[in-house]
Amino acid sequence: MMTMTVTRRISNLLNHAVLIILGAAFLLPFLWMLSTALKSDAQVLLVPPVWIPEPIMWENFVRAINTIPFFRYMGNTAFVALMDVIGTVLVCPLVAYGLSRLEWKGRDALFFITIAVMMVPQEVTMIPTFILFSRVGLIGTFVPLFLQSFFGRPFMIFLLRQFFMGLPRDLEDAARVDGASEIRIYAQICLPLVIQGLLTVALFRFMFAWNDFLGPLLYLRSADMYTLSIGLQMFTTMYRTEWALVMAAALLMTLPVILIYFFVQKKFIAGISFTGIKG
């Protein structure tokens, strides 16, 4: 018994050591970004690199905010991300419910097509989508950046379908016996039970929309409508890149995502684990 206890403790110790090392490796880029954000221009490209700046340039954050209209760009980014999340949360669960809980002819074929769409690279549909938005006069607006979410995102539909398939059928059968409509079963019974899935897909879409660079680059024309990802490019000129300001702005841009993740991390991790074991 003593030998088994010692073996278990050594195993736990090794597991934690490996996790700490891996965690430190993943944390390293963030620490480098923080270090660079606090450096002077002379220290940024020194070889060997300097990890602890001397002196610490806290004013880099103020300079980064004042160099570009940071808060305007943050507001634009937040609006696009919020609309993207709203579209995803409204539409994708409804489609996923129909593809998992309802029996109708052609359901499996439509789900197969939905999954097949995930295999099409964005580069293939980028030009036709741009032409479509151009012909309806939406270029230069925020609409192309989030409109597609109101028609469903295949990957998010797939994730939510996994959640719905894990719910017991007895819930629906009991509700139908009581005379509940299909919409009521979806909204009041099934949807509250997949809140982990909703938070998971919402966080995925928020992070994608918040960090998206290609979409704003293609569709936005006015500098007042730029997002933070476009704003970071303004620190790069023809002759030099102000890396300290880039890292300071990037760090400020990353903080909202980090804070949101800390608030929903338990639900998010549970959601990812759930989708991995339900098929």
C-alpha positions as CSV (number, residue, x, y, z in Angstrom):
1,M,0.0,0.0,0.0
2,M,2.8,2.4,0.9
3,T,4.6,1.6,-2.4
4,M,1.4,2.4,-4.4
5,T,0.9,5.7,-2.5
6,V,4.5,6.7,-3.2
7,T,4.2,5.7,-6.8
8,R,1.0,7.7,-7.2
9,R,2.6,10.8,-5.6
10,I,5.6,10.6,-7.9
11,S,3.3,10.2,-10.9
12,N,1.2,13.3,-9.8
13,L,4.4,15.2,-9.2
14,L,5.7,14.4,-12.7
15,N,2.4,15.2,-14.3
16,H,2.3,18.6,-12.6
17,A,6.0,19.2,-13.6
18,V,5.2,18.6,-17.2
19,L,2.1,20.8,-17.1
20,I,4.1,23.6,-15.5
21,I,6.8,23.4,-18.1
22,L,4.2,23.4,-20.9
23,G,2.3,26.2,-19.3
24,A,5.6,28.2,-19.1
25,A,6.3,27.5,-22.7
26,F,2.8,28.8,-23.8
27,L,3.2,31.8,-21.4
28,L,6.6,32.8,-22.9
29,P,5.3,34.8,-25.9
30,F,3.0,36.8,-23.7
31,L,5.9,37.6,-21.3
32,W,8.1,38.6,-24.3
33,M,5.3,40.9,-25.5
34,L,5.0,42.5,-22.1
35,S,8.8,42.9,-21.9
36,T,9.0,44.5,-25.3
37,A,6.1,46.8,-24.6
38,L,8.1,48.2,-21.6
39,K,11.4,48.7,-23.5
40,S,13.0,51.8,-25.0
41,D,13.6,51.8,-28.8
42,A,17.3,51.1,-28.2
43,Q,16.6,47.9,-26.2
44,V,14.0,46.3,-28.5
45,L,16.4,44.7,-31.0
46,L,19.4,44.1,-28.8
47,V,21.3,40.8,-29.1
48,P,21.3,39.0,-26.8
49,P,17.8,40.0,-25.9
50,V,17.0,41.9,-22.8
51,W,14.1,40.4,-20.7
52,I,13.9,43.0,-17.9
53,P,13.9,46.5,-19.4
54,E,16.0,49.2,-17.8
55,P,14.5,51.7,-17.5
56,I,10.9,50.5,-17.6
57,M,9.0,52.6,-20.2
58,W,5.4,52.7,-18.8
59,E,4.8,55.7,-21.1
60,N,4.8,53.4,-24.1
61,F,1.2,52.5,-23.3
62,V,0.2,56.1,-23.3
63,R,2.1,56.8,-26.5
64,A,0.4,53.7,-28.2
65,I,-3.1,55.0,-27.2
66,N,-2.3,58.5,-28.4
67,T,-0.6,57.5,-31.7
68,I,-3.8,56.0,-33.1
69,P,-7.4,56.6,-32.1
70,F,-7.2,53.5,-29.9
71,F,-10.6,53.8,-28.1
72,R,-12.5,54.5,-31.3
73,Y,-10.9,51.4,-32.9
74,M,-11.7,49.4,-29.7
75,G,-15.3,50.5,-29.9
76,N,-15.5,49.4,-33.6
77,T,-13.9,46.1,-32.8
78,A,-16.2,45.5,-29.9
79,F,-19.3,46.3,-32.0
80,V,-18.3,43.9,-34.8
81,A,-17.4,41.2,-32.3
82,L,-20.7,41.6,-30.3
83,M,-22.8,41.5,-33.5
84,D,-20.9,38.4,-34.7
85,V,-21.6,36.7,-31.3
86,I,-25.3,37.7,-31.4
87,G,-25.7,36.3,-34.8
88,T,-24.0,33.0,-33.9
89,V,-25.9,32.6,-30.6
90,L,-29.3,33.3,-32.3
91,V,-29.0,31.2,-35.4
92,C,-26.5,28.3,-34.8
93,P,-28.3,26.7,-31.8
94,L,-31.6,26.7,-33.8
95,V,-30.0,25.0,-36.8
96,A,-28.1,22.6,-34.6
97,Y,-31.4,21.7,-32.8
98,G,-33.1,21.0,-36.1
99,L,-30.2,18.8,-37.2
100,S,-30.0,16.8,-34.0
101,R,-33.4,16.5,-32.3
102,L,-35.9,16.6,-35.2
103,E,-36.6,13.7,-37.6
104,W,-37.1,14.9,-41.1
105,K,-36.2,13.7,-44.6
106,G,-32.9,14.9,-45.8
107,R,-31.6,15.9,-42.4
108,D,-28.4,13.8,-42.5
109,A,-27.7,14.9,-46.1
110,L,-28.0,18.6,-45.1
111,F,-25.7,18.0,-42.1
112,F,-23.2,16.3,-44.4
113,I,-23.3,19.4,-46.7
114,T,-22.8,21.6,-43.6
115,I,-19.7,19.7,-42.6
116,A,-18.4,19.7,-46.2
117,V,-18.6,23.5,-46.2
118,M,-16.0,23.5,-43.4
119,M,-13.5,21.9,-45.8
120,V,-13.7,24.8,-48.2
121,P,-10.8,27.3,-47.6
122,Q,-11.7,30.9,-47.0
123,E,-9.5,31.9,-49.9
124,V,-11.9,30.1,-52.3
125,T,-15.0,32.0,-51.3
126,M,-13.3,35.4,-50.5
127,I,-13.6,36.9,-54.0
128,P,-17.2,35.7,-54.7
129,T,-18.3,37.0,-51.3
130,F,-16.6,40.3,-51.8
131,I,-18.3,40.7,-55.2
132,L,-21.7,39.9,-53.7
133,F,-21.3,42.5,-50.9
134,S,-20.0,45.0,-53.5
135,R,-23.1,44.6,-55.7
136,V,-25.5,45.1,-52.8
137,G,-23.6,48.2,-51.7
138,L,-22.2,47.0,-48.3
139,I,-18.5,47.6,-48.9
140,G,-17.3,50.3,-46.5
141,T,-19.7,49.2,-43.8
142,F,-19.5,46.9,-40.8
143,V,-22.2,44.6,-42.1
144,P,-20.0,42.2,-44.2
145,L,-18.0,41.5,-41.0
146,F,-20.8,39.9,-39.1
147,L,-23.7,39.3,-41.5
148,Q,-22.6,35.8,-42.3
149,S,-23.0,34.8,-38.7
150,F,-26.8,35.5,-39.0
151,F,-26.9,32.7,-41.6
152,G,-25.0,30.1,-39.5
153,R,-21.4,29.1,-39.0
154,P,-20.8,25.4,-39.9
155,F,-18.3,24.7,-37.2
156,M,-20.4,26.3,-34.5
157,I,-23.4,24.3,-35.7
158,F,-21.4,21.2,-35.5
159,L,-20.3,21.9,-32.0
160,L,-23.8,22.7,-30.8
161,R,-25.2,19.7,-32.5
162,Q,-22.9,17.6,-30.3
163,F,-24.4,19.2,-27.2
164,F,-28.0,18.7,-28.3
165,M,-27.3,15.0,-29.2
166,G,-26.2,14.4,-25.6
167,L,-29.6,15.4,-24.1
168,P,-32.0,12.6,-23.1
169,R,-35.1,12.1,-25.3
170,D,-37.3,11.8,-22.3
171,L,-37.3,15.5,-21.7
172,E,-38.8,16.2,-25.1
173,D,-41.3,13.3,-24.9
174,A,-42.6,14.5,-21.5
175,A,-42.9,18.1,-22.9
176,R,-44.8,16.9,-26.0
177,V,-47.2,14.9,-23.8
178,D,-47.9,18.1,-21.9
179,G,-48.7,19.8,-25.1
180,A,-45.6,21.9,-25.5
181,S,-44.8,23.2,-29.0
182,E,-41.5,22.5,-30.7
183,I,-40.4,26.1,-30.3
184,R,-41.2,26.0,-26.6
185,I,-39.3,22.7,-26.2
186,Y,-36.3,24.2,-27.9
187,A,-36.3,27.5,-26.0
188,Q,-37.4,26.5,-22.5
189,I,-36.1,22.9,-22.2
190,C,-33.2,22.1,-24.5
191,L,-31.5,25.5,-24.9
192,P,-30.9,26.1,-21.2
193,L,-29.3,22.7,-20.9
194,V,-26.6,23.6,-23.6
195,I,-25.5,26.8,-22.0
196,Q,-21.9,25.5,-21.9
197,G,-22.0,25.0,-25.6
198,L,-23.4,28.5,-26.2
199,L,-20.6,30.0,-24.1
200,T,-18.1,28.0,-26.0
201,V,-19.2,29.0,-29.4
202,A,-19.7,32.6,-28.3
203,L,-16.1,32.8,-27.0
204,F,-14.8,31.2,-30.2
205,R,-16.6,33.7,-32.4
206,F,-15.7,36.7,-30.1
207,M,-12.0,35.8,-30.3
208,F,-12.1,35.4,-34.0
209,A,-13.9,38.6,-34.7
210,W,-11.8,40.6,-32.2
211,N,-8.6,39.4,-33.8
212,D,-9.8,39.4,-37.4
213,F,-7.5,41.3,-39.8
214,L,-8.4,40.1,-43.3
215,G,-12.1,41.0,-43.0
216,P,-11.7,44.6,-41.9
217,L,-8.9,45.0,-44.5
218,L,-11.2,43.9,-47.3
219,Y,-14.4,45.6,-46.4
220,L,-13.6,48.8,-44.5
221,R,-12.7,52.0,-46.4
222,S,-12.9,54.8,-43.8
223,A,-10.1,55.2,-41.2
224,D,-12.7,56.1,-38.6
225,M,-14.2,52.6,-39.0
226,Y,-10.9,50.6,-38.6
227,T,-10.6,47.9,-36.0
228,L,-7.7,47.4,-33.6
229,S,-6.1,44.7,-35.9
230,I,-5.9,47.3,-38.7
231,G,-4.8,50.0,-36.2
232,L,-1.7,47.9,-35.2
233,Q,-0.5,48.3,-38.8
234,M,-0.2,52.1,-38.3
235,F,2.8,51.6,-36.1
236,T,4.7,50.3,-39.2
237,T,6.0,53.0,-41.5
238,M,8.0,52.8,-44.7
239,Y,11.3,53.0,-42.9
240,R,10.8,51.5,-39.4
241,T,8.4,49.7,-37.1
242,E,7.9,50.9,-33.6
243,W,8.0,47.5,-32.0
244,A,7.6,48.8,-28.4
245,L,4.4,50.6,-29.3
246,V,3.1,47.7,-31.4
247,M,3.6,45.3,-28.4
248,A,2.0,47.9,-26.0
249,A,-1.1,48.2,-28.3
250,A,-1.2,44.5,-28.8
251,L,-1.1,43.8,-25.1
252,L,-4.0,46.3,-24.5
253,M,-5.9,44.6,-27.3
254,T,-5.4,41.2,-25.8
255,L,-6.5,42.1,-22.3
256,P,-10.3,42.0,-23.0
257,V,-10.1,38.5,-24.4
258,I,-8.0,37.3,-21.4
259,L,-10.5,38.8,-18.9
260,I,-13.5,37.3,-20.7
261,Y,-11.8,33.9,-20.8
262,F,-11.1,34.0,-17.0
263,F,-14.8,34.7,-16.4
264,V,-16.0,31.8,-18.5
265,Q,-13.1,29.4,-18.4
266,K,-14.9,26.7,-16.4
267,K,-17.8,26.6,-18.8
268,F,-15.5,26.8,-21.8
269,I,-13.3,23.9,-20.7
270,A,-16.4,21.9,-19.8
271,G,-17.8,22.6,-23.2
272,I,-14.7,21.5,-25.1
273,S,-14.6,18.3,-23.1
274,F,-18.2,17.6,-23.7
275,T,-18.0,17.9,-27.4
276,G,-15.0,15.6,-27.4
277,I,-16.8,12.7,-25.8
278,K,-20.3,13.0,-27.4
279,G,-20.7,11.8,-31.0
